[in-house]
Amino acid sequence: MRPKTSDFWETNLHHFLTITLLGGMIMQNFIRSGVIISFLHVMSDISTSGSRVLSHTTFKKTTVVSFIICTFWWIVFRNIFIPLMCYRSWQFLWYTHTELQEYNVAPIILNVFLSLMCLMHFYWTTMFIRMIRKNLGTGNTEDF
């Protein structure tokens, strides 16, 4: 078991939103959005995992370079592509058949959760940029 970290609640909220979004999109048959969002998350998670592994080593300069690359891919996939998907989802993720329109509350809930996830990604991006600036200014690689 790991000790509780400073981002415990944010991470749990992110996992809750992800599981709810994927489960809800499967249950509501909005598979395309769920697949695209999963793909975009995985693409940025590759560099995130590499950076996380390097942070537990003594190679601090490699860790910083890896973290900068991670932040770049994070911005591209999670702060550009996912918000674009969120915008398109608000436009087109609706039941169009008249007999199903009474269930349009489900896509609204999914879109709200997706929007919350986008806000969390922007919040984390600002934290990443602050960490990079702190490292470049002081040489400290500790998380805050």
Residue pairs with C-beta under 8 A, 6 or more apart in sequence:
5 11
6 143
6 144
10 120
10 123
10 124
13 116
13 120
14 117
14 120
17 113
17 114
17 116
17 117
17 120
18 41
18 117
20 113
21 34
21 37
21 110
21 113
21 114
21 117
22 34
22 37
22 38
24 30
24 106
24 109
24 110
24 113
25 31
25 33
25 34
25 110
26 34
28 106
28 107
28 110
30 93
30 107
30 110
33 85
33 89
33 93
33 110
33 114
36 85
37 82
37 85
37 114
40 77
40 78
40 81
40 82
40 85
41 77
41 78
41 82
43 73
43 77
44 70
44 73
44 74
44 76
44 77
44 78
46 73
47 66
47 69
47 70
47 73
47 74
48 70
48 74
50 66
50 70
51 63
51 66
51 67
51 69
51 70
54 62
54 63
54 66
55 63
55 67
55 141
55 143
57 63
60 141
63 141
64 132
64 135
64 141
67 128
67 131
67 132
67 135
68 132
70 128
71 125
71 128
71 129
71 132
74 121
74 124
74 125
74 128
75 125
78 121
78 125
79 118
79 121
79 122
79 125
82 114
82 117
82 118
82 121
83 118
85 114
86 111
86 114
86 115
86 118
89 107
89 110
89 111
89 114
90 111
90 115
93 107
93 110
93 111
94 104
94 107
95 101
95 103
95 104
95 107
127 144
130 144
131 143
131 144
134 140
134 144
135 141
